[in-house]
Every structure is written in C-alpha cells, then in structure tokens.
Amino acid sequence: MAVAGAVIGLTLAAAGCSTTQTLYQGYVVDEQMLQLIKQGSSREQVLLTLGQPSTTATFDNEVFYYISQQKQRTYAFQKPRLISQEILAVYFGSDGRVEKVARYTLQDGHVVDMVSDTTPTGGKDLTFIQQILSGSGKNSARNFFDTAAGNSAIK
C-alpha cells in the first residue's frame, strides 16, 4: 500500500515537471486593427492603430517592424526552442504614407533575437584567467615570477 502511494506520488511529481509550456513574446497582431491600415495611411494612423513598433529601420525610419515569436519548452529548466516567428512590416514612402504591408515568417528569412544579453564589442574575448595572465605593468602575473632577470614584482 505504501509502495503504491509512493509510485503514484512520484508519477504525479514527474508529470508536473514535464508539462509543455508555450511562451509568447513580442507584438500580438490584431487582425481587425490590421485591416484598418490601408495603403496611403499616415505614419500617425499606423502608430495609433498598431501602437509602437518592436523596431524600425536602422537608418531611414521608413519601415516599422512588429515582431512576435512563439517558443516551447517541456521542462522549466530547459531553454525554449523557437516554434514560430512572424514579422509584420509596414513600409512608408518618402511622403510618410503606407506603401506596403508585408508579413514574414521563419520560412522567409532569419531568426530575430528578441533579447540579447550581450553587447557586441570589438577585440578579443578573454577569460578571467587570460586577463590576469596577460596583464601589463610591473605587477602583472607574467612579471611576478620573473626569476630569469633576477627581478620580482614583490619587493
């Protein structure tokens, strides 16, 4: 009887750990609101109807991008994997009016990283130990055991 209770308890605990979790990130497209955006609509009308875009074109601000992603994971500690991605792009002409509205999915191109925990920088990526060993100045690690010259950094 106690063994059966333990088996049932372990089964329920294992089942609780393995539920599939679906995560949504980014802009959720409202089809009714999207129907209000027609060719010739102004930039202000797009902002009032769809809200602030996820991002805009880098240099000319002539495209609004509304990005959404759906991810899944089976276990809470597991890194979510990308299931679907949709990018709604609203293109503006030089007069600030909508020229085209397009939708892109994973099949159309690259995966967009919604959250980047690192800032890309130039140079080399050094570990903490490499930074210590490649230090400069009289107290660097490479000068610490400099016995060939008879000099030590500790005096």
Disulfide bonds with the S-S distance in Angstrom:
none
